[in-house]
């Protein structure tokens, strides 16, 4: 055998760089389901099922394409349990002359493959992942010499570089200049138009998400996960994610056709019992490489060009793909391996156990956690401003927060999840990504959803048995980090508000916060100690 092409569970693309120059007569493909990928974090059942089902369907596509495949299933007797051990066993058996792979999305996996290759003195050809607009090397060049790495400036450069949602301005309208130098619509950012709530009447008849009934392969995976990982969190009763490229394309088309026009307006809104709303639900397919970001962006831009979707919605969606997704990958690969250990706020609290069960009487948290465990999904506001916000203000050790997010979501691959949770959500990188900690009282959740209506906690109260834990912890966070926050111009108003608190008010907040941290049940009214 000449080349053994290594394909990981998030590299499910028949045209990936690892297959360049593939010779069916001399080369073969290697894939393995290893228990380690479900146990190095306590991977939820939906997440594991998503990966395994997509991998097995991709294996079928490889064989149909005439590519020799060596595939080990997690339930096989000869599965060695870890990627390193399984790869070593197959190298001993197959004796390849070289290992080839598309660049992985996980630092830990990259180091494991490199170690096996070095131990066997095998050449390892790592090729650029073409599922991104910007390579880690290009991002490093963008970041060089900058004290902070703000997404907005990076996003604008990406728009210009790739000609996405750009138009010719006064200086760029010559017949041969080749440049479109102004943003379509005359502005880069339409966030001000994209912060509406549903109001008391609710979202109404939202077009349903595209669902896919589990076929025989997926049913086998569900049975395996329910048996082999019976103690892991989550449920598979409603598993209906796209696990093939054809299904992923159908999901994308359904979003563009049915929900993109209102996506921007309601992208920050929440509604109890309705996890899907106007969101795209294509992030897992993107991160497993069943979709290419270029085709996703092109579909959204075409929807605006045809008059189907307003610019504010399209720009808001493109920002997530061309801007934020590329940005967090750049952060990950330029900051690892030490990034995962950062803890600028010295947060040391353990993650509450009820994050794994949803067993809390905080209405917003219960809704976000229950849907997460049932579907492996929550929208970005539920992640940042509900589950993430609570962990930040409680003071949870950021590496534990990272482990939870990596475990529970079907779209969680470390390159995208780690910067989002540790940097953006928990401010553990000290402001490398975000210009300030994203903290808010329960009134933010009250404004963006009806969760507070009927909840036993009052978002207007910061102390007392019925005070909303979000509101208590907000004031407690400001008090604990007052000196640091006072140096941040974007926190000036909040710091002035905390300075106005009397000693008695501070003591009441501290007492309530101590009670909340001491309580392990997820229920915070009445006597907590």
URHU-V827989 format. One record per residue. N is the residue number from 1. PHI is phi in whole degrees, 0 to 359 (* if undefined). NEAR is the number of other C-alpha atoms within 8 Angstrom. D_CENTER is the distance of its C-alpha to the mean C-alpha in whole Angstrom. Layout:
{{N,PHI,NEAR,D_CENTER} {N,PHI,NEAR,D_CENTER}}
//
This chain:
{{1,*,10,38} {2,276,8,37} {3,248,12,33} {4,253,14,30} {5,272,13,27} {6,275,12,24} {7,237,12,21} {8,269,9,18} {9,293,11,16} {10,247,10,14} {11,229,11,17} {12,268,14,18} {13,225,7,20} {14,295,6,24} {15,254,6,24} {16,297,12,22} {17,300,11,24} {18,299,12,25} {19,267,9,27} {20,303,7,29} {21,65,4,33} {22,295,6,32} {23,246,6,36} {24,299,9,36} {25,279,4,39} {26,238,8,38} {27,251,13,34} {28,214,13,32} {29,252,12,28} {30,239,11,27} {31,221,12,24} {32,211,11,24} {33,269,10,22} {34,239,14,22} {35,301,9,22} {36,306,9,21} {37,288,10,17} {38,253,11,17} {39,239,8,19} {40,293,7,18} {41,235,10,15} {42,282,11,17} {43,302,15,14} {44,289,15,15} {45,299,14,17} {46,300,17,15} {47,295,15,12} {48,296,12,15} {49,296,12,17} {50,299,11,15} {51,295,12,15} {52,294,11,19} {53,294,12,20} {54,297,12,18} {55,296,10,20} {56,291,9,23} {57,293,11,23} {58,292,10,22} {59,301,10,25} {60,297,8,27} {61,295,8,27} {62,297,12,28} {63,294,10,31} {64,295,7,32} {65,278,6,31} {66,81,7,34} {67,260,10,32} {68,299,10,33} {69,229,11,30} {70,250,8,30} {71,233,9,28} {72,247,10,28} {73,272,9,26} {74,295,10,25} {75,268,6,28} {76,284,7,31} {77,294,4,33} {78,267,5,33} {79,291,11,29} {80,273,9,29} {81,94,10,26} {82,236,10,24} {83,299,12,23} {84,299,9,26} {85,292,9,29} {86,292,13,28} {87,296,9,28} {88,298,9,31} {89,299,9,33} {90,283,9,32} {91,296,9,33} {92,300,7,36} {93,278,6,37} {94,264,7,36} {95,53,8,37} {96,288,10,35} {97,275,10,37} {98,203,11,33} {99,255,14,29} {100,229,13,27} {101,202,14,24} {102,286,14,21} {103,307,9,19} {104,287,11,16} {105,259,10,13} {106,222,9,14} {107,302,9,16} {108,300,6,18} {109,292,10,18} {110,301,11,20} {111,295,8,22} {112,296,10,23} {113,294,9,24} {114,301,9,26} {115,296,8,28} {116,294,11,29} {117,298,12,30} {118,294,9,32} {119,296,7,34} {120,257,6,35} {121,47,6,36} {122,260,10,34} {123,299,9,33} {124,236,10,29} {125,260,8,28} {126,259,9,24} {127,250,10,24} {128,300,8,21} {129,280,11,18} {130,279,7,19} {131,273,8,16} {132,223,8,16} {133,281,8,18} {134,230,8,18} {135,280,10,19} {136,304,10,18} {137,294,6,22} {138,293,8,22} {139,294,11,19} {140,299,10,22} {141,294,7,24} {142,297,7,23} {143,279,8,22} {144,302,6,25} {145,83,4,28} {146,267,6,25} {147,285,5,25} {148,225,7,22} {149,242,9,19} {150,276,9,18} {151,298,10,16} {152,302,7,19} {153,289,7,21} {154,298,12,19} {155,300,13,18} {156,295,9,22} {157,297,8,23} {158,295,10,20} {159,301,12,22} {160,295,11,25} {161,298,6,25} {162,256,6,24} {163,64,8,26} {164,261,7,23} {165,53,9,24} {166,238,12,27} {167,223,9,31} {168,283,11,34} {169,259,9,35} {170,298,5,39} {171,266,7,39} {172,230,11,37} {173,247,10,39} {174,287,7,42} {175,292,5,42} {176,234,4,41} {177,283,7,39} {178,70,7,36} {179,239,7,33} {180,249,12,32} {181,252,11,31} {182,234,10,30} {183,290,10,27} {184,304,9,28} {185,84,5,29} {186,84,6,30} {187,214,8,27} {188,276,7,24} {189,227,7,22} {190,245,10,22} {191,303,8,20} {192,298,6,23} {193,269,9,24} {194,241,14,20} {195,229,12,20} {196,280,10,23} {197,253,11,23} {198,280,10,24} {199,79,6,27} {200,298,5,30} {201,284,6,30} {202,85,7,26} {203,284,9,24} {204,73,5,27} {205,275,4,27} {206,281,8,23} {207,304,8,23} {208,291,6,22} {209,290,9,19} {210,283,7,20} {211,243,7,20} {212,229,8,22} {213,297,6,24} {214,303,9,24} {215,275,6,26} {216,298,6,28} {217,297,10,26} {218,294,10,23} {219,298,9,26} {220,297,8,27} {221,295,11,23} {222,301,10,23} {223,297,8,26} {224,298,10,25} {225,295,12,22} {226,296,9,24} {227,268,7,27} {228,289,6,26} {229,242,9,23} {230,301,7,25} {231,275,4,24} {232,284,9,20} {233,288,12,18} {234,98,13,17} {235,228,10,20} {236,238,10,20} {237,299,5,23} {238,245,7,21} {239,298,9,19} {240,209,8,19} {241,283,7,16} {242,289,11,17} {243,237,11,18} {244,229,10,20} {245,297,10,20} {246,300,6,23} {247,292,10,21} {248,299,14,17} {249,295,9,20} {250,295,9,21} {251,297,13,18} {252,299,11,18} {253,298,8,21} {254,297,11,21} {255,295,13,19} {256,300,12,21} {257,286,7,24} {258,254,8,23} {259,241,14,20} {260,304,16,20} {261,305,12,23} {262,251,10,22} {263,302,12,18} {264,299,15,19} {265,303,11,21} {266,246,13,19} {267,292,10,15} {268,259,11,16} {269,277,12,18} {270,232,11,18} {271,212,11,20} {272,303,10,21} {273,77,6,21} {274,232,7,19} {275,282,11,16} {276,267,9,16} {277,47,9,18} {278,257,12,17} {279,283,11,14} {280,277,9,13} {281,61,9,12} {282,249,9,11} {283,295,8,8} {284,295,10,9} {285,297,14,12} {286,296,11,11} {287,285,12,9} {288,271,13,12} {289,73,12,14} {290,283,12,16} {291,236,13,16} {292,259,9,16} {293,301,11,15} {294,295,8,19} {295,287,8,20} {296,291,10,17} {297,297,11,18} {298,299,8,21} {299,295,9,21} {300,292,13,20} {301,297,11,23} {302,296,8,25} {303,296,12,25} {304,288,12,26} {305,299,7,29} {306,276,7,30} {307,87,7,30} {308,285,8,28} {309,228,12,25} {310,291,9,25} {311,300,8,24} {312,299,12,22} {313,292,15,20} {314,294,16,20} {315,297,11,19} {316,299,13,17} {317,286,11,15} {318,301,11,16} {319,303,10,15} {320,292,9,11} {321,272,11,12} {322,286,14,15} {323,266,14,14} {324,296,11,10} {325,299,10,9} {326,291,12,12} {327,296,11,12} {328,292,12,10} {329,294,12,11} {330,298,13,14} {331,302,9,14} {332,302,13,13} {333,283,9,16} {334,270,9,18} {335,250,8,18} {336,285,9,17} {337,265,6,19} {338,282,7,20} {339,303,9,17} {340,295,9,15} {341,264,6,19} {342,290,10,19} {343,203,11,20} {344,296,9,21} {345,265,7,22} {346,52,6,24} {347,280,10,22} {348,230,7,23} {349,290,8,23} {350,286,7,22} {351,294,10,19} {352,304,7,21} {353,299,7,21} {354,286,11,21} {355,297,9,17} {356,270,8,18} {357,235,10,20} {358,80,12,20} {359,275,9,23} {360,216,11,24} {361,263,10,26} {362,282,11,24} {363,300,10,23} {364,293,11,20} {365,292,11,18} {366,299,12,20} {367,296,11,19} {368,294,12,15} {369,287,13,15} {370,296,10,18} {371,289,13,16} {372,299,13,13} {373,287,17,15} {374,281,12,17} {375,240,12,14} {376,69,14,11} {377,213,11,10} {378,206,11,10} {379,284,9,9} {380,295,7,8} {381,287,10,12} {382,297,12,12} {383,285,10,9} {384,281,12,10} {385,252,12,14} {386,235,13,15} {387,295,12,13} {388,289,14,12} {389,299,14,15} {390,297,11,17} {391,297,12,16} {392,299,12,17} {393,286,13,20} {394,291,10,21} {395,93,9,21} {396,286,14,19} {397,305,13,19} {398,299,13,15} {399,293,9,15} {400,290,10,16} {401,298,14,13} {402,304,12,11} {403,299,10,12} {404,291,10,12} {405,298,11,8} {406,295,14,8} {407,280,12,11} {408,261,17,10} {409,254,14,8} {410,293,12,9} {411,263,10,6} {412,276,14,5} {413,238,11,7} {414,300,9,8} {415,300,12,9} {416,266,12,5} {417,282,12,5} {418,298,13,8} {419,297,13,9} {420,296,10,7} {421,278,15,8} {422,285,17,11} {423,272,16,12} {424,290,13,11} {425,282,13,11} {426,259,13,14} {427,54,16,16} {428,283,12,17} {429,269,12,17} {430,72,9,20} {431,105,12,19} {432,300,11,18} {433,267,11,15} {434,254,10,16} {435,281,7,20} {436,198,9,20} {437,291,10,18} {438,274,9,17} {439,238,9,19} {440,200,10,21} {441,278,13,24} {442,296,13,24} {443,292,10,25} {444,297,8,22} {445,294,14,21} {446,297,12,24} {447,288,8,24} {448,264,11,21} {449,197,13,22} {450,267,11,25} {451,303,12,23} {452,288,13,26} {453,291,6,29} {454,90,5,31} {455,289,10,28} {456,287,8,31} {457,256,11,29} {458,258,11,30} {459,293,14,28} {460,277,9,31} {461,259,11,32} {462,255,12,31} {463,215,10,33} {464,99,8,35} {465,296,9,35} {466,257,12,33} {467,294,14,31} {468,297,13,27} {469,304,12,25} {470,298,12,23} {471,291,16,26} {472,302,16,28} {473,291,13,25} {474,299,12,24} {475,293,12,28} {476,296,12,28} {477,298,10,25} {478,298,12,27} {479,293,9,30} {480,292,6,29} {481,246,8,27} {482,303,9,30} {483,295,6,31} {484,292,7,28} {485,292,11,27} {486,298,10,31} {487,274,6,30} {488,259,9,27} {489,302,6,29} {490,285,7,26} {491,255,10,26} {492,302,10,30} {493,297,7,30} {494,296,8,29} {495,294,12,31} {496,299,8,34} {497,294,8,33} {498,288,10,33} {499,298,6,36} {500,285,6,38} {501,295,8,37} {502,282,6,40} {503,300,6,41} {504,294,6,41} {505,294,8,38} {506,297,10,36} {507,298,8,38} {508,294,10,37} {509,296,13,33} {510,299,9,33} {511,298,8,35} {512,294,12,32} {513,294,12,29} {514,298,8,31} {515,298,10,32} {516,297,10,28} {517,290,8,27} {518,281,8,30} {519,276,11,29} {520,247,8,27} {521,264,8,27} {522,83,11,25} {523,233,8,28} {524,236,13,29} {525,258,9,32} {526,75,6,36} {527,285,6,37} {528,256,9,34} {529,255,5,36}}
//
